[in-house]
Amino acid sequence: MEAIVSKISSKYQVVLPRQVREALGLHAGDALLFLVEGNMVLLRARPANFTATLRGLHREVWGGKDPREWLERERSQWD
């Protein structure tokens, strides 16, 4: 992990250093996400499509199981 410093202006604006822009593939007009957890902030480029970005996330959790079978089994227990 590399630490890069940028100052906050009197209008609370921050210039994103070139290394950050290049790492995130940012261009003028792009939207950013600020993910805040306690006293930490994670900066990410806002995905164009959240569904496509999240598709397959944590696939390893299912370990070859069919999620549809699990869902049907769960739903059958609702009665």
mmJSON file of the N, C-alpha and C atoms, coordinates in Angstrom:
{"data_MODEL":{"atom_site":{
"group_PDB":["ATOM","ATOM","ATOM","ATOM","ATOM","ATOM","ATOM","ATOM","ATOM","ATOM","ATOM","ATOM","ATOM","ATOM","ATOM","ATOM","ATOM","ATOM","ATOM","ATOM","ATOM","ATOM","ATOM","ATOM","ATOM","ATOM","ATOM","ATOM","ATOM","ATOM","ATOM","ATOM","ATOM","ATOM","ATOM","ATOM","ATOM","ATOM","ATOM","ATOM","ATOM","ATOM","ATOM","ATOM","ATOM","ATOM","ATOM","ATOM","ATOM","ATOM","ATOM","ATOM","ATOM","ATOM","ATOM","ATOM","ATOM","ATOM","ATOM","ATOM","ATOM","ATOM","ATOM","ATOM","ATOM","ATOM","ATOM","ATOM","ATOM","ATOM","ATOM","ATOM","ATOM","ATOM","ATOM","ATOM","ATOM","ATOM","ATOM","ATOM","ATOM","ATOM","ATOM","ATOM","ATOM","ATOM","ATOM","ATOM","ATOM","ATOM","ATOM","ATOM","ATOM","ATOM","ATOM","ATOM","ATOM","ATOM","ATOM","ATOM","ATOM","ATOM","ATOM","ATOM","ATOM","ATOM","ATOM","ATOM","ATOM","ATOM","ATOM","ATOM","ATOM","ATOM","ATOM","ATOM","ATOM","ATOM","ATOM","ATOM","ATOM","ATOM","ATOM","ATOM","ATOM","ATOM","ATOM","ATOM","ATOM","ATOM","ATOM","ATOM","ATOM","ATOM","ATOM","ATOM","ATOM","ATOM","ATOM","ATOM","ATOM","ATOM","ATOM","ATOM","ATOM","ATOM","ATOM","ATOM","ATOM","ATOM","ATOM","ATOM","ATOM","ATOM","ATOM","ATOM","ATOM","ATOM","ATOM","ATOM","ATOM","ATOM","ATOM","ATOM","ATOM","ATOM","ATOM","ATOM","ATOM","ATOM","ATOM","ATOM","ATOM","ATOM","ATOM","ATOM","ATOM","ATOM","ATOM","ATOM","ATOM","ATOM","ATOM","ATOM","ATOM","ATOM","ATOM","ATOM","ATOM","ATOM","ATOM","ATOM","ATOM","ATOM","ATOM","ATOM","ATOM","ATOM","ATOM","ATOM","ATOM","ATOM","ATOM","ATOM","ATOM","ATOM","ATOM","ATOM","ATOM","ATOM","ATOM","ATOM","ATOM","ATOM","ATOM","ATOM","ATOM","ATOM","ATOM","ATOM","ATOM","ATOM","ATOM","ATOM","ATOM","ATOM","ATOM","ATOM","ATOM","ATOM","ATOM","ATOM","ATOM","ATOM","ATOM","ATOM","ATOM"],
"id":[1,2,3,4,5,6,7,8,9,10,11,12,13,14,15,16,17,18,19,20,21,22,23,24,25,26,27,28,29,30,31,32,33,34,35,36,37,38,39,40,41,42,43,44,45,46,47,48,49,50,51,52,53,54,55,56,57,58,59,60,61,62,63,64,65,66,67,68,69,70,71,72,73,74,75,76,77,78,79,80,81,82,83,84,85,86,87,88,89,90,91,92,93,94,95,96,97,98,99,100,101,102,103,104,105,106,107,108,109,110,111,112,113,114,115,116,117,118,119,120,121,122,123,124,125,126,127,128,129,130,131,132,133,134,135,136,137,138,139,140,141,142,143,144,145,146,147,148,149,150,151,152,153,154,155,156,157,158,159,160,161,162,163,164,165,166,167,168,169,170,171,172,173,174,175,176,177,178,179,180,181,182,183,184,185,186,187,188,189,190,191,192,193,194,195,196,197,198,199,200,201,202,203,204,205,206,207,208,209,210,211,212,213,214,215,216,217,218,219,220,221,222,223,224,225,226,227,228,229,230,231,232,233,234,235,236,237],
"type_symbol":["N","C","C","N","C","C","N","C","C","N","C","C","N","C","C","N","C","C","N","C","C","N","C","C","N","C","C","N","C","C","N","C","C","N","C","C","N","C","C","N","C","C","N","C","C","N","C","C","N","C","C","N","C","C","N","C","C","N","C","C","N","C","C","N","C","C","N","C","C","N","C","C","N","C","C","N","C","C","N","C","C","N","C","C","N","C","C","N","C","C","N","C","C","N","C","C","N","C","C","N","C","C","N","C","C","N","C","C","N","C","C","N","C","C","N","C","C","N","C","C","N","C","C","N","C","C","N","C","C","N","C","C","N","C","C","N","C","C","N","C","C","N","C","C","N","C","C","N","C","C","N","C","C","N","C","C","N","C","C","N","C","C","N","C","C","N","C","C","N","C","C","N","C","C","N","C","C","N","C","C","N","C","C","N","C","C","N","C","C","N","C","C","N","C","C","N","C","C","N","C","C","N","C","C","N","C","C","N","C","C","N","C","C","N","C","C","N","C","C","N","C","C","N","C","C","N","C","C","N","C","C","N","C","C","N","C","C"],
"label_atom_id":["N","CA","C","N","CA","C","N","CA","C","N","CA","C","N","CA","C","N","CA","C","N","CA","C","N","CA","C","N","CA","C","N","CA","C","N","CA","C","N","CA","C","N","CA","C","N","CA","C","N","CA","C","N","CA","C","N","CA","C","N","CA","C","N","CA","C","N","CA","C","N","CA","C","N","CA","C","N","CA","C","N","CA","C","N","CA","C","N","CA","C","N","CA","C","N","CA","C","N","CA","C","N","CA","C","N","CA","C","N","CA","C","N","CA","C","N","CA","C","N","CA","C","N","CA","C","N","CA","C","N","CA","C","N","CA","C","N","CA","C","N","CA","C","N","CA","C","N","CA","C","N","CA","C","N","CA","C","N","CA","C","N","CA","C","N","CA","C","N","CA","C","N","CA","C","N","CA","C","N","CA","C","N","CA","C","N","CA","C","N","CA","C","N","CA","C","N","CA","C","N","CA","C","N","CA","C","N","CA","C","N","CA","C","N","CA","C","N","CA","C","N","CA","C","N","CA","C","N","CA","C","N","CA","C","N","CA","C","N","CA","C","N","CA","C","N","CA","C","N","CA","C","N","CA","C","N","CA","C","N","CA","C","N","CA","C","N","CA","C","N","CA","C","N","CA","C"],
"label_alt_id":[null,null,null,null,null,null,null,null,null,null,null,null,null,null,null,null,null,null,null,null,null,null,null,null,null,null,null,null,null,null,null,null,null,null,null,null,null,null,null,null,null,null,null,null,null,null,null,null,null,null,null,null,null,null,null,null,null,null,null,null,null,null,null,null,null,null,null,null,null,null,null,null,null,null,null,null,null,null,null,null,null,null,null,null,null,null,null,null,null,null,null,null,null,null,null,null,null,null,null,null,null,null,null,null,null,null,null,null,null,null,null,null,null,null,null,null,null,null,null,null,null,null,null,null,null,null,null,null,null,null,null,null,null,null,null,null,null,null,null,null,null,null,null,null,null,null,null,null,null,null,null,null,null,null,null,null,null,null,null,null,null,null,null,null,null,null,null,null,null,null,null,null,null,null,null,null,null,null,null,null,null,null,null,null,null,null,null,null,null,null,null,null,null,null,null,null,null,null,null,null,null,null,null,null,null,null,null,null,null,null,null,null,null,null,null,null,null,null,null,null,null,null,null,null,null,null,null,null,null,null,null,null,null,null,null,null,null],
"label_comp_id":["MET","MET","MET","GLU","GLU","GLU","ALA","ALA","ALA","ILE","ILE","ILE","VAL","VAL","VAL","SER","SER","SER","LYS","LYS","LYS","ILE","ILE","ILE","SER","SER","SER","SER","SER","SER","LYS","LYS","LYS","TYR","TYR","TYR","GLN","GLN","GLN","VAL","VAL","VAL","VAL","VAL","VAL","LEU","LEU","LEU","PRO","PRO","PRO","ARG","ARG","ARG","GLN","GLN","GLN","VAL","VAL","VAL","ARG","ARG","ARG","GLU","GLU","GLU","ALA","ALA","ALA","LEU","LEU","LEU","GLY","GLY","GLY","LEU","LEU","LEU","HIS","HIS","HIS","ALA","ALA","ALA","GLY","GLY","GLY","ASP","ASP","ASP","ALA","ALA","ALA","LEU","LEU","LEU","LEU","LEU","LEU","PHE","PHE","PHE","LEU","LEU","LEU","VAL","VAL","VAL","GLU","GLU","GLU","GLY","GLY","GLY","ASN","ASN","ASN","MET","MET","MET","VAL","VAL","VAL","LEU","LEU","LEU","LEU","LEU","LEU","ARG","ARG","ARG","ALA","ALA","ALA","ARG","ARG","ARG","PRO","PRO","PRO","ALA","ALA","ALA","ASN","ASN","ASN","PHE","PHE","PHE","THR","THR","THR","ALA","ALA","ALA","THR","THR","THR","LEU","LEU","LEU","ARG","ARG","ARG","GLY","GLY","GLY","LEU","LEU","LEU","HIS","HIS","HIS","ARG","ARG","ARG","GLU","GLU","GLU","VAL","VAL","VAL","TRP","TRP","TRP","GLY","GLY","GLY","GLY","GLY","GLY","LYS","LYS","LYS","ASP","ASP","ASP","PRO","PRO","PRO","ARG","ARG","ARG","GLU","GLU","GLU","TRP","TRP","TRP","LEU","LEU","LEU","GLU","GLU","GLU","ARG","ARG","ARG","GLU","GLU","GLU","ARG","ARG","ARG","SER","SER","SER","GLN","GLN","GLN","TRP","TRP","TRP","ASP","ASP","ASP"],
"label_asym_id":["A","A","A","A","A","A","A","A","A","A","A","A","A","A","A","A","A","A","A","A","A","A","A","A","A","A","A","A","A","A","A","A","A","A","A","A","A","A","A","A","A","A","A","A","A","A","A","A","A","A","A","A","A","A","A","A","A","A","A","A","A","A","A","A","A","A","A","A","A","A","A","A","A","A","A","A","A","A","A","A","A","A","A","A","A","A","A","A","A","A","A","A","A","A","A","A","A","A","A","A","A","A","A","A","A","A","A","A","A","A","A","A","A","A","A","A","A","A","A","A","A","A","A","A","A","A","A","A","A","A","A","A","A","A","A","A","A","A","A","A","A","A","A","A","A","A","A","A","A","A","A","A","A","A","A","A","A","A","A","A","A","A","A","A","A","A","A","A","A","A","A","A","A","A","A","A","A","A","A","A","A","A","A","A","A","A","A","A","A","A","A","A","A","A","A","A","A","A","A","A","A","A","A","A","A","A","A","A","A","A","A","A","A","A","A","A","A","A","A","A","A","A","A","A","A","A","A","A","A","A","A","A","A","A","A","A","A"],
"label_entity_id":["1","1","1","1","1","1","1","1","1","1","1","1","1","1","1","1","1","1","1","1","1","1","1","1","1","1","1","1","1","1","1","1","1","1","1","1","1","1","1","1","1","1","1","1","1","1","1","1","1","1","1","1","1","1","1","1","1","1","1","1","1","1","1","1","1","1","1","1","1","1","1","1","1","1","1","1","1","1","1","1","1","1","1","1","1","1","1","1","1","1","1","1","1","1","1","1","1","1","1","1","1","1","1","1","1","1","1","1","1","1","1","1","1","1","1","1","1","1","1","1","1","1","1","1","1","1","1","1","1","1","1","1","1","1","1","1","1","1","1","1","1","1","1","1","1","1","1","1","1","1","1","1","1","1","1","1","1","1","1","1","1","1","1","1","1","1","1","1","1","1","1","1","1","1","1","1","1","1","1","1","1","1","1","1","1","1","1","1","1","1","1","1","1","1","1","1","1","1","1","1","1","1","1","1","1","1","1","1","1","1","1","1","1","1","1","1","1","1","1","1","1","1","1","1","1","1","1","1","1","1","1","1","1","1","1","1","1"],
"label_seq_id":[1,1,1,2,2,2,3,3,3,4,4,4,5,5,5,6,6,6,7,7,7,8,8,8,9,9,9,10,10,10,11,11,11,12,12,12,13,13,13,14,14,14,15,15,15,16,16,16,17,17,17,18,18,18,19,19,19,20,20,20,21,21,21,22,22,22,23,23,23,24,24,24,25,25,25,26,26,26,27,27,27,28,28,28,29,29,29,30,30,30,31,31,31,32,32,32,33,33,33,34,34,34,35,35,35,36,36,36,37,37,37,38,38,38,39,39,39,40,40,40,41,41,41,42,42,42,43,43,43,44,44,44,45,45,45,46,46,46,47,47,47,48,48,48,49,49,49,50,50,50,51,51,51,52,52,52,53,53,53,54,54,54,55,55,55,56,56,56,57,57,57,58,58,58,59,59,59,60,60,60,61,61,61,62,62,62,63,63,63,64,64,64,65,65,65,66,66,66,67,67,67,68,68,68,69,69,69,70,70,70,71,71,71,72,72,72,73,73,73,74,74,74,75,75,75,76,76,76,77,77,77,78,78,78,79,79,79],
"pdbx_PDB_ins_code":[null,null,null,null,null,null,null,null,null,null,null,null,null,null,null,null,null,null,null,null,null,null,null,null,null,null,null,null,null,null,null,null,null,null,null,null,null,null,null,null,null,null,null,null,null,null,null,null,null,null,null,null,null,null,null,null,null,null,null,null,null,null,null,null,null,null,null,null,null,null,null,null,null,null,null,null,null,null,null,null,null,null,null,null,null,null,null,null,null,null,null,null,null,null,null,null,null,null,null,null,null,null,null,null,null,null,null,null,null,null,null,null,null,null,null,null,null,null,null,null,null,null,null,null,null,null,null,null,null,null,null,null,null,null,null,null,null,null,null,null,null,null,null,null,null,null,null,null,null,null,null,null,null,null,null,null,null,null,null,null,null,null,null,null,null,null,null,null,null,null,null,null,null,null,null,null,null,null,null,null,null,null,null,null,null,null,null,null,null,null,null,null,null,null,null,null,null,null,null,null,null,null,null,null,null,null,null,null,null,null,null,null,null,null,null,null,null,null,null,null,null,null,null,null,null,null,null,null,null,null,null,null,null,null,null,null,null],
"Cartn_x":[0.856,0.0,0.893,0.542,1.303,0.52,1.18,0.546,0.837,-0.223,-0.105,-0.834,-0.223,-0.789,-1.37,-2.529,-3.157,-3.801,-3.718,-4.271,-5.715,-6.455,-7.833,-7.793,-8.474,-8.502,-9.477,-9.513,-10.431,-11.893,-12.147,-13.503,-13.75,-12.885,-12.977,-12.865,-12.103,-11.856,-10.501,-10.41,-9.174,-8.807,-7.546,-7.053,-6.625,-7.155,-6.745,-5.399,-4.393,-3.076,-3.121,-2.215,-2.154,-2.115,-1.336,-1.233,-2.595,-3.418,-4.75,-5.665,-5.66,-6.494,-6.156,-4.878,-4.458,-4.816,-4.645,-4.957,-6.434,-7.296,-8.739,-9.284,-8.442,-8.893,-9.886,-9.664,-10.608,-10.325,-11.432,-11.354,-12.263,-12.081,-12.907,-14.379,-15.191,-16.63,-17.047,-16.104,-16.447,-16.993,-17.867,-18.429,-17.606,-17.522,-16.77,-17.685,-17.316,-17.998,-17.06,-17.588,-16.844,-17.491,-16.8,-17.315,-16.706,-17.538,-17.063,-17.319,-16.255,-16.363,-15.523,-16.221,-15.507,-14.701,-13.394,-12.544,-11.764,-12.207,-11.567,-12.517,-11.957,-12.746,-12.073,-12.87,-12.387,-12.944,-12.089,-12.484,-12.471,-13.603,-13.72,-14.365,-14.04,-14.75,-16.163,-17.166,-18.547,-18.753,-19.19,-19.397,-20.551,-20.454,-21.526,-22.758,-22.563,-23.671,-23.383,-24.095,-23.853,-24.154,-25.193,-25.561,-24.442,-23.916,-22.833,-21.582,-21.327,-20.151,-20.253,-21.45,-21.63,-21.887,-22.184,-22.475,-21.285,-21.542,-20.501,-19.723,-20.068,-19.368,-19.544,-18.499,-18.481,-18.953,-18.68,-19.047,-18.45,-17.263,-16.585,-17.344,-18.231,-19.009,-19.916,-20.433,-21.37,-20.658,-19.38,-18.599,-19.216,-19.702,-20.278,-21.737,-22.332,-23.743,-24.612,-25.814,-26.752,-27.56,-27.399,-28.136,-29.653,-30.103,-31.549,-32.12,-31.371,-31.819,-31.897,-30.876,-30.873,-32.076,-32.351,-33.468,-34.793,-34.973,-36.209,-36.364,-35.277,-35.321,-35.695,-35.11,-35.434,-36.908,-37.366,-38.756,-39.743,-39.386,-40.272,-40.447,-39.535,-39.588,-40.387,-40.853,-41.598,-42.966,-43.577,-44.921,-44.995],
"Cartn_y":[-1.18,0.0,1.232,2.181,3.413,4.558,5.392,6.564,7.785,8.475,9.668,10.793,11.956,13.082,14.123,14.668,15.762,16.668,17.967,18.911,19.272,19.671,20.136,21.658,22.196,23.648,24.29,25.613,26.34,26.068,25.575,25.218,23.714,23.033,21.589,20.767,21.255,20.521,19.825,18.67,17.893,17.578,17.745,17.363,15.907,15.083,13.678,13.584,13.081,12.961,12.056,12.286,11.539,10.03,9.59,8.151,7.558,8.307,7.846,7.802,8.858,8.897,7.746,7.49,6.411,5.041,4.863,3.574,3.239,4.263,4.049,4.238,4.665,4.897,6.036,7.087,8.211,9.262,9.891,11.0,12.119,13.319,14.457,14.107,14.388,14.13,12.784,11.885,10.587,10.766,9.869,9.898,8.987,9.365,8.598,8.106,6.988,6.483,6.658,7.188,7.28,6.295,5.206,4.187,4.442,4.826,5.235,4.137,3.757,2.779,3.288,3.762,4.332,5.537,5.501,6.634,6.349,5.35,5.033,5.32,5.777,6.043,5.331,4.569,3.89,4.64,5.024,5.779,4.839,4.775,3.913,4.682,4.288,4.837,4.255,5.07,4.589,3.719,2.471,1.606,2.103,1.898,2.29,1.435,0.176,-0.734,-1.547,-1.26,-1.938,-3.431,-3.806,-5.212,-6.001,-5.487,-6.17,-6.245,-5.209,-5.181,-6.208,-6.39,-7.313,-8.75,-8.979,-10.33,-11.246,-12.371,-13.346,-13.075,-11.994,-11.664,-12.784,-13.213,-14.282,-15.613,-15.84,-17.094,-18.284,-18.102,-19.201,-19.677,-18.86,-19.238,-20.426,-20.492,-21.552,-22.876,-22.859,-24.08,-25.111,-24.706,-25.641,-25.979,-25.442,-25.699,-24.823,-25.283,-24.52,-23.601,-22.288,-21.367,-21.469,-21.879,-22.008,-23.139,-24.237,-25.344,-24.88,-24.153,-23.636,-22.729,-21.853,-20.923,-21.666,-22.659,-23.45,-24.159,-24.734,-25.41,-24.42,-23.238,-22.209,-21.803,-21.571,-21.149,-22.226,-23.491,-24.581,-24.651,-24.09,-24.115,-22.938,-22.051,-20.874,-21.238,-22.316,-22.673,-23.25],
"Cartn_z":[0.0,0.0,0.0,-0.827,-0.945,-0.312,0.472,1.084,0.212,-0.193,-1.024,-0.314,-0.217,0.53,-0.425,-0.038,-0.761,0.273,0.094,1.072,0.735,1.764,1.619,1.497,0.485,0.293,1.274,1.286,2.17,1.804,0.585,0.149,0.305,1.061,1.317,0.037,-0.907,-2.135,-2.045,-2.684,-2.682,-4.126,-4.466,-5.779,-5.691,-6.591,-6.626,-7.321,-6.632,-7.257,-8.487,-9.395,-10.649,-10.414,-9.413,-9.139,-8.782,-8.055,-7.661,-8.881,-9.675,-10.881,-11.81,-11.989,-12.882,-12.308,-10.996,-10.369,-10.495,-10.405,-10.486,-11.897,-12.82,-14.201,-14.285,-13.512,-13.445,-14.512,-14.939,-15.892,-15.385,-15.923,-15.524,-15.713,-14.71,-14.781,-14.224,-13.925,-13.343,-11.927,-11.526,-10.172,-9.263,-7.99,-7.011,-5.905,-5.296,-4.11,-2.926,-1.831,-0.587,0.372,0.681,1.585,2.952,3.919,5.237,6.258,6.965,8.035,9.199,10.241,11.383,10.941,11.21,10.817,9.529,8.774,7.497,6.337,5.233,4.027,2.855,2.129,0.931,-0.263,-1.168,-2.359,-3.549,-4.259,-5.435,-6.565,-7.774,-8.929,-8.888,-9.161,-9.155,-10.379,-10.172,-11.339,-12.197,-13.495,-14.405,-14.16,-13.754,-13.526,-12.264,-11.173,-9.904,-10.002,-10.716,-10.838,-11.504,-12.583,-13.283,-12.414,-11.657,-10.787,-9.672,-9.12,-7.998,-8.425,-9.692,-10.173,-9.898,-9.248,-8.959,-7.688,-6.986,-5.751,-4.736,-4.113,-3.103,-3.676,-4.922,-5.575,-4.838,-4.262,-3.575,-2.339,-1.795,-0.614,-0.925,-2.143,-2.504,-2.76,-3.041,-3.205,-4.132,-5.279,-6.24,-5.979,-4.906,-4.612,-5.51,-5.752,-6.571,-5.667,-5.776,-4.902,-5.069,-6.254,-6.464,-5.606,-5.482,-4.614,-3.161,-2.729,-1.361,-1.136,-2.091,-1.967,-1.888,-2.732,-2.691,-1.35,-0.824,0.469,1.584,1.544,2.55,2.455,1.25,1.057,1.487,1.311,1.705,3.224,3.97,5.43,5.998,5.165,5.63,6.182,5.716,6.121,7.5],
"occupancy":[1.0,1.0,1.0,1.0,1.0,1.0,1.0,1.0,1.0,1.0,1.0,1.0,1.0,1.0,1.0,1.0,1.0,1.0,1.0,1.0,1.0,1.0,1.0,1.0,1.0,1.0,1.0,1.0,1.0,1.0,1.0,1.0,1.0,1.0,1.0,1.0,1.0,1.0,1.0,1.0,1.0,1.0,1.0,1.0,1.0,1.0,1.0,1.0,1.0,1.0,1.0,1.0,1.0,1.0,1.0,1.0,1.0,1.0,1.0,1.0,1.0,1.0,1.0,1.0,1.0,1.0,1.0,1.0,1.0,1.0,1.0,1.0,1.0,1.0,1.0,1.0,1.0,1.0,1.0,1.0,1.0,1.0,1.0,1.0,1.0,1.0,1.0,1.0,1.0,1.0,1.0,1.0,1.0,1.0,1.0,1.0,1.0,1.0,1.0,1.0,1.0,1.0,1.0,1.0,1.0,1.0,1.0,1.0,1.0,1.0,1.0,1.0,1.0,1.0,1.0,1.0,1.0,1.0,1.0,1.0,1.0,1.0,1.0,1.0,1.0,1.0,1.0,1.0,1.0,1.0,1.0,1.0,1.0,1.0,1.0,1.0,1.0,1.0,1.0,1.0,1.0,1.0,1.0,1.0,1.0,1.0,1.0,1.0,1.0,1.0,1.0,1.0,1.0,1.0,1.0,1.0,1.0,1.0,1.0,1.0,1.0,1.0,1.0,1.0,1.0,1.0,1.0,1.0,1.0,1.0,1.0,1.0,1.0,1.0,1.0,1.0,1.0,1.0,1.0,1.0,1.0,1.0,1.0,1.0,1.0,1.0,1.0,1.0,1.0,1.0,1.0,1.0,1.0,1.0,1.0,1.0,1.0,1.0,1.0,1.0,1.0,1.0,1.0,1.0,1.0,1.0,1.0,1.0,1.0,1.0,1.0,1.0,1.0,1.0,1.0,1.0,1.0,1.0,1.0,1.0,1.0,1.0,1.0,1.0,1.0,1.0,1.0,1.0,1.0,1.0,1.0,1.0,1.0,1.0,1.0,1.0,1.0],
"B_iso_or_equiv":[0.0,0.0,0.0,0.0,0.0,0.0,0.0,0.0,0.0,0.0,0.0,0.0,0.0,0.0,0.0,0.0,0.0,0.0,0.0,0.0,0.0,0.0,0.0,0.0,0.0,0.0,0.0,0.0,0.0,0.0,0.0,0.0,0.0,0.0,0.0,0.0,0.0,0.0,0.0,0.0,0.0,0.0,0.0,0.0,0.0,0.0,0.0,0.0,0.0,0.0,0.0,0.0,0.0,0.0,0.0,0.0,0.0,0.0,0.0,0.0,0.0,0.0,0.0,0.0,0.0,0.0,0.0,0.0,0.0,0.0,0.0,0.0,0.0,0.0,0.0,0.0,0.0,0.0,0.0,0.0,0.0,0.0,0.0,0.0,0.0,0.0,0.0,0.0,0.0,0.0,0.0,0.0,0.0,0.0,0.0,0.0,0.0,0.0,0.0,0.0,0.0,0.0,0.0,0.0,0.0,0.0,0.0,0.0,0.0,0.0,0.0,0.0,0.0,0.0,0.0,0.0,0.0,0.0,0.0,0.0,0.0,0.0,0.0,0.0,0.0,0.0,0.0,0.0,0.0,0.0,0.0,0.0,0.0,0.0,0.0,0.0,0.0,0.0,0.0,0.0,0.0,0.0,0.0,0.0,0.0,0.0,0.0,0.0,0.0,0.0,0.0,0.0,0.0,0.0,0.0,0.0,0.0,0.0,0.0,0.0,0.0,0.0,0.0,0.0,0.0,0.0,0.0,0.0,0.0,0.0,0.0,0.0,0.0,0.0,0.0,0.0,0.0,0.0,0.0,0.0,0.0,0.0,0.0,0.0,0.0,0.0,0.0,0.0,0.0,0.0,0.0,0.0,0.0,0.0,0.0,0.0,0.0,0.0,0.0,0.0,0.0,0.0,0.0,0.0,0.0,0.0,0.0,0.0,0.0,0.0,0.0,0.0,0.0,0.0,0.0,0.0,0.0,0.0,0.0,0.0,0.0,0.0,0.0,0.0,0.0,0.0,0.0,0.0,0.0,0.0,0.0,0.0,0.0,0.0,0.0,0.0,0.0],
"pdbx_formal_charge":[null,null,null,null,null,null,null,null,null,null,null,null,null,null,null,null,null,null,null,null,null,null,null,null,null,null,null,null,null,null,null,null,null,null,null,null,null,null,null,null,null,null,null,null,null,null,null,null,null,null,null,null,null,null,null,null,null,null,null,null,null,null,null,null,null,null,null,null,null,null,null,null,null,null,null,null,null,null,null,null,null,null,null,null,null,null,null,null,null,null,null,null,null,null,null,null,null,null,null,null,null,null,null,null,null,null,null,null,null,null,null,null,null,null,null,null,null,null,null,null,null,null,null,null,null,null,null,null,null,null,null,null,null,null,null,null,null,null,null,null,null,null,null,null,null,null,null,null,null,null,null,null,null,null,null,null,null,null,null,null,null,null,null,null,null,null,null,null,null,null,null,null,null,null,null,null,null,null,null,null,null,null,null,null,null,null,null,null,null,null,null,null,null,null,null,null,null,null,null,null,null,null,null,null,null,null,null,null,null,null,null,null,null,null,null,null,null,null,null,null,null,null,null,null,null,null,null,null,null,null,null,null,null,null,null,null,null],
"auth_seq_id":[1,1,1,2,2,2,3,3,3,4,4,4,5,5,5,6,6,6,7,7,7,8,8,8,9,9,9,10,10,10,11,11,11,12,12,12,13,13,13,14,14,14,15,15,15,16,16,16,17,17,17,18,18,18,19,19,19,20,20,20,21,21,21,22,22,22,23,23,23,24,24,24,25,25,25,26,26,26,27,27,27,28,28,28,29,29,29,30,30,30,31,31,31,32,32,32,33,33,33,34,34,34,35,35,35,36,36,36,37,37,37,38,38,38,39,39,39,40,40,40,41,41,41,42,42,42,43,43,43,44,44,44,45,45,45,46,46,46,47,47,47,48,48,48,49,49,49,50,50,50,51,51,51,52,52,52,53,53,53,54,54,54,55,55,55,56,56,56,57,57,57,58,58,58,59,59,59,60,60,60,61,61,61,62,62,62,63,63,63,64,64,64,65,65,65,66,66,66,67,67,67,68,68,68,69,69,69,70,70,70,71,71,71,72,72,72,73,73,73,74,74,74,75,75,75,76,76,76,77,77,77,78,78,78,79,79,79],
"auth_comp_id":["MET","MET","MET","GLU","GLU","GLU","ALA","ALA","ALA","ILE","ILE","ILE","VAL","VAL","VAL","SER","SER","SER","LYS","LYS","LYS","ILE","ILE","ILE","SER","SER","SER","SER","SER","SER","LYS","LYS","LYS","TYR","TYR","TYR","GLN","GLN","GLN","VAL","VAL","VAL","VAL","VAL","VAL","LEU","LEU","LEU","PRO","PRO","PRO","ARG","ARG","ARG","GLN","GLN","GLN","VAL","VAL","VAL","ARG","ARG","ARG","GLU","GLU","GLU","ALA","ALA","ALA","LEU","LEU","LEU","GLY","GLY","GLY","LEU","LEU","LEU","HIS","HIS","HIS","ALA","ALA","ALA","GLY","GLY","GLY","ASP","ASP","ASP","ALA","ALA","ALA","LEU","LEU","LEU","LEU","LEU","LEU","PHE","PHE","PHE","LEU","LEU","LEU","VAL","VAL","VAL","GLU","GLU","GLU","GLY","GLY","GLY","ASN","ASN","ASN","MET","MET","MET","VAL","VAL","VAL","LEU","LEU","LEU","LEU","LEU","LEU","ARG","ARG","ARG","ALA","ALA","ALA","ARG","ARG","ARG","PRO","PRO","PRO","ALA","ALA","ALA","ASN","ASN","ASN","PHE","PHE","PHE","THR","THR","THR","ALA","ALA","ALA","THR","THR","THR","LEU","LEU","LEU","ARG","ARG","ARG","GLY","GLY","GLY","LEU","LEU","LEU","HIS","HIS","HIS","ARG","ARG","ARG","GLU","GLU","GLU","VAL","VAL","VAL","TRP","TRP","TRP","GLY","GLY","GLY","GLY","GLY","GLY","LYS","LYS","LYS","ASP","ASP","ASP","PRO","PRO","PRO","ARG","ARG","ARG","GLU","GLU","GLU","TRP","TRP","TRP","LEU","LEU","LEU","GLU","GLU","GLU","ARG","ARG","ARG","GLU","GLU","GLU","ARG","ARG","ARG","SER","SER","SER","GLN","GLN","GLN","TRP","TRP","TRP","ASP","ASP","ASP"],
"auth_asym_id":["A","A","A","A","A","A","A","A","A","A","A","A","A","A","A","A","A","A","A","A","A","A","A","A","A","A","A","A","A","A","A","A","A","A","A","A","A","A","A","A","A","A","A","A","A","A","A","A","A","A","A","A","A","A","A","A","A","A","A","A","A","A","A","A","A","A","A","A","A","A","A","A","A","A","A","A","A","A","A","A","A","A","A","A","A","A","A","A","A","A","A","A","A","A","A","A","A","A","A","A","A","A","A","A","A","A","A","A","A","A","A","A","A","A","A","A","A","A","A","A","A","A","A","A","A","A","A","A","A","A","A","A","A","A","A","A","A","A","A","A","A","A","A","A","A","A","A","A","A","A","A","A","A","A","A","A","A","A","A","A","A","A","A","A","A","A","A","A","A","A","A","A","A","A","A","A","A","A","A","A","A","A","A","A","A","A","A","A","A","A","A","A","A","A","A","A","A","A","A","A","A","A","A","A","A","A","A","A","A","A","A","A","A","A","A","A","A","A","A","A","A","A","A","A","A","A","A","A","A","A","A","A","A","A","A","A","A"],
"auth_atom_id":["N","CA","C","N","CA","C","N","CA","C","N","CA","C","N","CA","C","N","CA","C","N","CA","C","N","CA","C","N","CA","C","N","CA","C","N","CA","C","N","CA","C","N","CA","C","N","CA","C","N","CA","C","N","CA","C","N","CA","C","N","CA","C","N","CA","C","N","CA","C","N","CA","C","N","CA","C","N","CA","C","N","CA","C","N","CA","C","N","CA","C","N","CA","C","N","CA","C","N","CA","C","N","CA","C","N","CA","C","N","CA","C","N","CA","C","N","CA","C","N","CA","C","N","CA","C","N","CA","C","N","CA","C","N","CA","C","N","CA","C","N","CA","C","N","CA","C","N","CA","C","N","CA","C","N","CA","C","N","CA","C","N","CA","C","N","CA","C","N","CA","C","N","CA","C","N","CA","C","N","CA","C","N","CA","C","N","CA","C","N","CA","C","N","CA","C","N","CA","C","N","CA","C","N","CA","C","N","CA","C","N","CA","C","N","CA","C","N","CA","C","N","CA","C","N","CA","C","N","CA","C","N","CA","C","N","CA","C","N","CA","C","N","CA","C","N","CA","C","N","CA","C","N","CA","C","N","CA","C","N","CA","C","N","CA","C","N","CA","C","N","CA","C","N","CA","C"],
"pdbx_PDB_model_num":[1,1,1,1,1,1,1,1,1,1,1,1,1,1,1,1,1,1,1,1,1,1,1,1,1,1,1,1,1,1,1,1,1,1,1,1,1,1,1,1,1,1,1,1,1,1,1,1,1,1,1,1,1,1,1,1,1,1,1,1,1,1,1,1,1,1,1,1,1,1,1,1,1,1,1,1,1,1,1,1,1,1,1,1,1,1,1,1,1,1,1,1,1,1,1,1,1,1,1,1,1,1,1,1,1,1,1,1,1,1,1,1,1,1,1,1,1,1,1,1,1,1,1,1,1,1,1,1,1,1,1,1,1,1,1,1,1,1,1,1,1,1,1,1,1,1,1,1,1,1,1,1,1,1,1,1,1,1,1,1,1,1,1,1,1,1,1,1,1,1,1,1,1,1,1,1,1,1,1,1,1,1,1,1,1,1,1,1,1,1,1,1,1,1,1,1,1,1,1,1,1,1,1,1,1,1,1,1,1,1,1,1,1,1,1,1,1,1,1,1,1,1,1,1,1,1,1,1,1,1,1,1,1,1,1,1,1]
}}}
